[in-house]
C-alpha cells in the first residue's frame, strides 16, 4: 500500500480527520507537499501545507512548512524531531516551533520523493506526547532539463520520385523532466531546414516527403529537426538533430545514345570474332536500373554481332562472318539499346530504349588465293598407269589485280612418290600405280601461292579415294589342320573351309569351291559347296591306311564373283590318324611330326634315352670339376697355420747366444717337409755381435744381415710365418739395444709399434695383422 495513503489512514484513525492530499497545484513551481488536515476533530498533529521549489538556489534555508501538536502551548515544553530520508542533510526542523526548512538544492531527476518521520516529545520527561507519524515529501518538477536526441545523427533512404506524404523516417527526443506534471516534458517537433522537400509531424517526429524529388537532380539532402519542451512556449528548452536523407535510384530514365551516327571500319582479312568497334548509350540511372542490352536490327545481323560489356555498359560490335572488299565495301546497321529492368509506372513517358546508326567500311587487303572448294574429293581406280589424271584443283586471287597462282603439294614421304601436281593449272596426276588393298584413301594438302607475293598462301584438302579393281584372287583365311581317322566311313565330313578376298565387292563377295581338275585324290574325298561362302570336305570312301599314305594333298579351286572372275588353287593337307571316329588333335599332330622325321615311336624313345644319359654324364663331369676347383693349391699349408707356444726351463744367452733356434722344432710331424738347407750363421752372428759393441745397432753390418734373412724368407714359399714364443731366463750383457726380455721390464708390449711388419712382404701379412689387432685390443 502507498505510504502516503498509510499516513492519511493513520491520521484519520488517530484524529478522525478526513484527509485530502493537495496533489494538484496550479503553480509551476516544484514544491514539497504534505497531507493537510481539513479540520480538527480530536487531539493530535496539526498539519499545514509545505512547499519547496526544486533547484532552489538561495544560500539560506527555505521554509517549506510546520509540524505542530495541538498539545503545544508554545511554552517551550515540547520538542519536535524529524527523522528519515534527508533529515538533517536536506531537511531540518526547528525543535521548538516545528518549522521545516530545506537546506540544500533538490533535484527531482535524482530523487523524486523522501520518506520522513515526525516526533514530538516532552522536554522534561523525554516521553512522546504524540505517536510517531510517517509522511512523504514529494518533490515537484520544474523545467530544468533540455530535450536530447539519443539516436542521432540519423541516416535514412527513400526512393526517388516517391509521392508526397511518403514516410521517410522518425526521430525521437527525450526529456528528463516529469512527464506527469506540467508541460516540462511535452515536446514539439519542427523543421528547421529541409523545406520545401520534407515535412515533420509536430507530435511524433515522423519525417515525410513534401514533394517528388529526382535523384538525378540531387541524390542527398540534409534535414535539421528541432525538438522543444513546454509545447514550444516561450522560455522552453530545445535541441536539434541532423537527418541525412539519401534518394535511392529507380529506373525512371531510358538509355540515350550520345551519337546518332557512328563510323567504323574493318579489314577484309579480319577473322571471325574481331572487334569492329564500340557504341555507348548513357543511362542516368545507376546499378541494375542502368543495365541494358544491345541489339542489331535489320538485315546485317548475319554479318555482325553485338554483345554488352556489363562493367562498362558498352555495346561491342563483333565480326560474325568474314567480309569481302570485292563483294561489298560498306555496311550500315542499326543498333538498339534497351533497359533490362523497366518500371511500368514510367512507361507512359515513352519506351525505355534508343537507337543509333553504325556505318562500317570494309578495307581492302592483299588476300591469299581462294580455292573454289575448301575440300576436294577425287576418285581413281587402283592399278591406273603412272601419269593418270586424278583431278584438278582451282584457286584464284580475289584481289582486283588477280595475281597468277602457283600450285604445290605439301608432300609427306609416301605421298611424294604417289602424286604430283601441275603448278600452273592444278592438275593432280599419279606417279605410280595405286593399290587399294594397301591404302584405300589418300589425304593430300594442296597450297596455292601468289606469284607476286609469295607470302600469300592458302591451303585446300584433297581426298583421293582408290576404287577397287578385282585384282586379288580368293584364298584360304588360315592354314587348316585337317585329320581323318583310319576307320572313317564314306561321306563323313572332316573339314569346313571358307575363303577371303582382299578386293572390295559392291554386291558382296560370293565364292565357289571345287576340286582342281588335276586332283588325283578325288576318289578319296569330295567337296560340297554350301552356297554361303563355305564348303565341306567329305570322305569319298571308307577306311584309310597310314602305312599306305599318311598325307593327302587336296587342291581346292576357289572362284570369286568379280569382273572378270578370279580363281586360285589352295592346297588342303589331310593327315591320316590312328583313331576310330573321334580325332585326338594332339595325338594326330604328334604322329604327323614323327612321320615327317621318318622315325617310329620306338626309335624316338631310344633317341631321347640316349640324350638323357648324355646329359647326366655331362652334369656329373661338371660337378666333379667344380669340386676340384674349390680346393686351394695350399690345402696342406692351411693346416700348418696355428699358434704354438714352447716353454723352456733354461734361459738363453740373449744376443750373446750364438745358437739360433730351429723353428722346425715347432712343427708337428704331419706337416714336416723337406726344405732348403739353412746357412751356418753361428760364427757370423758372433762376429757381428762383437762388432756391434763397437759400431752399434745402426751399423751397415746389421742391416746387411737382416736384409739377407728377409730376402731368404721372402723367396722361400715353404716357410710360412709361424707364431712362436721363446723365453730366456738369462739376459745378455753389453747390448746397446737393451734387454729383449719382458722380465723385470717396466714397459709393456703395448708401448711398442709393429707397423714395420707390414713392410716385410706377403709372408708376414698374417703376423702383422695379429700384432696390429693385438695392439688395438690392448689400447
Order of alpha helices (4+ residues) and beta strands (2+ residues): alpha-beta-beta-beta-beta-beta-beta-beta-beta-beta-beta-beta-beta-beta-beta-beta-beta-beta-beta-beta-beta-beta-beta-beta-beta-beta-beta-beta-beta-beta-beta-beta-beta-beta-beta-beta-beta-beta-beta-beta-beta-beta-alpha-alpha-alpha-alpha-alpha-alpha
